[in-house]
Amino acid sequence: MSSPFIESVRSDIRLRGYSIKTEKTYLEWVRQFIRFCEMRHPADLDPSEITRFLTHLAVNRRVAVHTQKTALNALVYLYQKFLKIEVGELGFKLATRQRYLPTVLSPVEVKQILDQLSGRNRLILALLYGSGLRVNECLRLRIQDLDLEHRSLTIHDGKGRKDRQTLLGAQLIPALTEQMEAAQAIQQQDNKRGIGCSIPPVLARKYPNAFRTLCWAYLFPSSGLCVNPYDAVLCRHHLHDTVVRKFLAKAVASAGIPRKRITCHTFRHSFATALLSTGTDIRTVQELLGHNDVSTTQIYTHVLGLHYAGTASPLDNIM
């Protein structure tokens, strides 16, 4: 059972509307920080302890720079937003990491993997590749997020708490229609028992009958019911991402692509490189992916070799 302090932090996080995933991450870093400081209360600590902890992560634990930044965000929230204590300038050792070029799949390899799957599972991976989605963005899709007529879909509250629109492949419309009908059937069965899909408490109060409407139903509902952590109401959440990772691993093994480390995110990377390789403007790709900075999108030009602007190897001139 969590301490009263941790529970008060949890309540504040929920009051601010952070996602459950962010809540779990922030609370875990707060716990680690308290343990690192020998179980002393954060309010009794000098903010310089944050510097010591972040340096410890980089030097002793050798965490990735992204991990260190996540810990920093959690502790800045703890002090500045929850405890109302200014932390000032934090001079700490940055975690270092060499530039990472993502693994990408060719269209042929994508097709080889998709051919190992059918039905719902095939549709999920096809959306990751065809629309450039993160796996949880795909699983959180509700029926109302799909616009089959204009072949687009809307991502709500994506990374950085942003909304965006992206492409929807025309070839997926029959499969999407079938999946929507399956989701509707599950919704109707749940409604007979007074149960519906999980909905944020604020929206549930504003729209008390939303759980009965098809538009709020998840496109990929989970196979079982759960208790909503916000209000303890029995509901049906979306499919868990571990389900996707398991069937992806089997599909990759069956497709016989052993030389690449393929994850759900590989399909998002492959979406970007496929668009750039066919001449799509990098700003358009940036918008479809939801990147804040075009420099993040430019990593895919390095994957394709486009950053050399067509420069030929000198070897080509003599052979």
N, C-alpha and C positions, 0 to 999 in steps of 0.2 A: 504494500500500500504506500502511496506517495506521501511525502511530508506536507504539512499545511502550507509551507512556503511554495513548494512546487505546484500544489493545487491552485494557489492564488495566482501564480504565473500562468497556469493553464487557462484560468478564467479570463485573465486579461487578454491573452492571445485570442481566445474565442470572441471576446467583446470587440476586438479590432478586425474580425472577419478573416483571419488567416486560415489557410487550408489545414486539414487534418495532418497532411504530410509535413507541412512546415511546423505545425505544432509539435509533432513527434520529434522532428530534427532539432528544433530549438531547445526543447526540454532535455533531450539527451546531452546536448552540449553544455547546458546549464549544470546538469548533474556532474558531468566530467570536470567542469571548472571547479565546482564546490569540492569534489574529492581531491583534485589537484591542490587546492588551498587548505587541505586538512580539515575539511568539514566546517570551516568558518562561514558565517553568514556573509553573503556578498555585500550587504550594506555596511559591514564593518571593515571591508577590505579597501585598500587604496586602489584606484583604477590602474595603477602601474602593474598590479597582479595580472591584468589582462595581457599586458605586454609580455610578462614572464611566461604565461600560459601559451600564448601564440608562438613565442620563440621556442618553447619546449616542443610544440607540435612539429615545427620545421626541423629543429636540430636533432632531437632525440627520437621522435616518432617518424620523422621523414615523410610526413603526409604530403599529398599533392596540393598544389596551390589552390585548387578549387575547394578542397576540404578545409584548408586554413581560412579561406574567405567565408565559408559557411559558418565556421566557428566564430569568426569575427562578427558577422551579422547577428548571430544569436546573442552574443555578449553585449554588443552595442544596443540591441533591443532591450536586454535585461536592465542595463544601467540607465540609458537615456529615456526610454519610454516607460519602463515599469518602475524603476527605483527613482527616476527623475534626478539622476546624478550625471553631470557632464563628464565625459571621459577625456576630452581634449585630444591633443595629438598623441598618437600611439606609435612610438618608434620601436618596431619589432623586426626581427629577421624574417624576410619573406621566404616562403617555401619556393623552391625552384623546380622547374620542369621544362624539359626540352620541348620544342614545338612538335605537336602530335598531328600527324596526317591521318585522317580517318580511313578506315577500310571501306571500300565501295564495291558494289557488285555491278557487273555488266548486265544489260537487259536479258541476255541469254541465261545468265546465272540466276537472275530473279525468276525467270520463267521456270527454270529447273526446280527451284524450291517451291514455287506456287503449284506446280504440277504434282507435288507430293501430297497436296492438301485438297480438301473439298469443303463445301458449305461454309459455315460460320468462320472456321479457322482460316480458310483461304481468303475470305472476304477481309478479315482483319489485316493480314499481311499485305493484301492488295491495296488497302487504304493507306497503310504506312508508306508504301512506295508511290502510289498514285497521287497522294495528296501531301506527302512530306510531313506526316504527323509523328509526334512522339507517341509512345505506346499508351500512356495514360490519357493523352488528349483523345486518342481514338476510342478508348474504353469508356470515357466520360460522355461520349456523344449521346444526345437525346434526339428523339424523332424530330423535334422542331428545329434542330440544327441543320437538317438536310434540306437542300433546295434542288430537287431532282429536275425541275423545269429549266433552271438556269445552270445546272451542273456545277454547283458550288456547295460548300459546307462552311459553317461558322464554328470557330473554336472560342469558347467562352472561358475567361479566367485562365489563360495559358500561362506559360512561364513569364514571370515578371508581372503577373496579374493583368495581362493584356488580352483583348479580344482581337481576332483577325479572321479574315475569310481566305479560303484557299480553293484549289481546283478539286473537281470531282469527276473521275473518269466516266465517260459515257458507257463503257463496257460493264461498269459495275451496277448500273441501274436495275437490271433484272434481279441480281443477287441482293441488292439493297432492299428492293420491294419485298422480296421473300423474307428477308430478315426482319423487316418492319412488321410484317404480318405475324411472324413468330413472336416478336416482342409484344405485340398487341394481345395475342392470345394469352400470354403469361400475365400481362397486366389485368386482363379481364378476370382470370381465375383468382388472382390476388384480391381484386376488388370485391369479389363475392365474400371474402373472408374479412373485409374491412382493412385490407393491407394494400400498400402501394409502393412505388419507388421511393428511394431516399431523396429528400428535398431539404435544402438548407432551412433552418428554423425560421429565419426572417421571412423567406418566401412562403413557407408553410403557413405562417400567421396571416400573411397578406392574401394568399390564395389557398384557403383551407381545403378546397376540393381539387387542388391541382394533381394530387396523387391518383385521382380517378380518370384524368384526361390522358389521351394517347400522346399528346405532344410532349409531355414531361417524362414519358417512359424512356428508359435507357435503350439504346439500339442493341447493346450486348448485355443483357441482364445476367446476374449471377445465377447459379443453379440452386442456391439456397437462400434462406432469409437470414437477416442479422439485426442487431439492435443498433439504432442510430446513436453514435457516441455523443451527439449534441443534446438530444432530448429523450433518449432511452425508448424511443418508439420502434416497434417491430416493423421492419421494412425490407425491401429488396434493393440491394446495391448493384453496381455494375460488376462485370467480370473482373477478377483479380489479375494483375499483370503476370503473376507467376504461372498462370494457366497458359498464357501466350508463350512465355519463355520455354516452357516444357515442350509444347508441340512444335515450336520453331526448331529446337535442338534435334528433335526426331526427323523433321523434314530436311534439315541441312545434312544430317547423316545419310539419309536415304538418297539425297540428290548427289552425293559424292563430291562435295566441294571441301576437301580437307585442308587446303593450304590457306584458308582465310578464317579469321576469328569473326564470326557473324553473330550479331545481337539484333534486337529489335530496332535499335537506333541506326544500324547499318542501312536499313531501307530508307530512312530519312536522308542520310548522306547520299545514297544512290539516287534519290529523287533530285537532289540539287545538282549533282554532276550530270545527270541525264539531261536536265533542262539547259545547263550551260553548254554542254557539248553540241546541242542542236541550235545554238545561237540565241537563247533567251537572255535578255539583258540582266546583268547582275543585280540591278536595283529591283527588278521584278522578283527575282529569286529571293532577295533579302526580305521583301514584303511578304511573300508566300510562306517563308520560314518563320517570320516574326522576329528577326534579328534586330536589335537596337542599332547596331553599328555595322556598316557594310564591310568593315575589316574582318568581322566574324565570318561573313559569307565568302570572303576572298580566299579562305583556306581551301575551298573547293577548286579554285583556279590552279592552286599548287598541285592538287591531286591530278588534275588533267594536264598539267604542264603549260597551261595557257599564260602563266605569268611571264614566260619567256618571249611572248609576242611573236611566235613563229620562228625563233632563232634555230638554225639547224646545227647539228653537231658537226665539228670540223672533220670528223671521220667520214661523213657522207660525201665530202668533196674529193676524197682520194680513193674511194672504193666504189 
